Amino acid sequence: MIDHQQLEDLIRSLSQSLPDGAQQFRRDIENNLQAVLSQFFARLDLVTREELEVQKEVLARTRQRLEQLEQQLARLEQSLTDHQP
């Protein structure tokens, strides 16, 4: 998910870029933006950088284990081939 502070900063930046005449509606606009952007980002099903890094580590370990198992299988297959009459 997107960091709550990042979302607040984005909303603040957008609301500050409003023309002077719209400043009186700033709080309403910020509240509406908060709701819309929160729903939008929730639907995107985003993950944090930390979650991504954890999954990268899991994937690397899985690949390493797969390579080990492939080598073990190749040795076993070779052993069977060597012992056939």
N, C-alpha and C positions, 0 to 999 in steps of 0.2 A: 504494500500500500504506500501511497505517497505520504510523506511526513506531514503531520498537522501544521507545523510551523511553516513549511514550504507552501502549503495551501493558503495559509493566512497571508503570507508575503505576496503571493500571486494575486489574491483578492485585493489587498491593499494597493498594490501597484496598479491594478486595473481601475480601481475606484479613484485613485489619485489622478489618473489620466483623463477623467471626465471633464467636460467643459465647465466653466465656472457656474453657469446656470443650473447645472445638474447636481451641484454639490449639496444642495438641500435634501436631495434624495439619497445621498451617499449611504446612510445606514441601511435603508431598504435594499439598495442595490447590493451592498456587501452581504446582507443576509440571503438574498436570492442567489447571488453567485456562490455563496458557501453551500447552499443546498444543491444547486445544479452541479457544481464541480465535484462535490462529495459523491453524489450518485453516479456521475460519469466515471470517476476514477474507481469506484467500487465495482462497477460493471466491467471494467477492464481487467479486473483480477490481477493487479500488479503485485510484484513481490519486492521486498527490500533488497538492497545490495548485499546485506548480510545473508539473507536466505539464498540468494543466487550463488554466493561464494560457497556456502555449505553444500549446495547441490553440485557445484563444480567439483568439489573435493570427493563427494560420494561417487560421481561419475568417473573420476580418475582412478579411484580405488577399484571400482567395478571393472573398468577396462583392464587394469593390471591383473586382476584375478582371472578375468576371461582369457587373457594371454597365457597365464600360467596353466589354466585348465586345457587350453588348446595344445600347449606343448606336452602336457602329461598325456593327453589323448593320443597325440602323434607318437610318443614313445611306446605306449601300450599297443597301438596298432602295428608299429614296427616290430615289437616283441612277438606279437602273434604271427606276423608274416615270417619272421626268422625261424619260428619253431614249427612251421607247417612242413609236412613231409614232401 
